[in-house]
């Protein structure tokens, strides 16, 4: 698996990536406690697709030595 440190990216690209990772993270957390978790599946898939459009597939993202995605 390829690895990328978010600190090596341009500000705009890093911002977009952080945003998509945060949105996905929150959706996964909400899905875990939802009465209807399957309604979050499509949204999570969309966030993953947005992340992959920025960095590609099978890429580990880190920031300051801490893994933030996947």
Secondary structure, 3 states (H helix, E strand, C coil): CEEEEHHHCCHHHHHHHHHHHHHHHHHHHHHHHCCCHHHHHHHHHHHHHHHHHHHCCCEEEEECCEEEEC
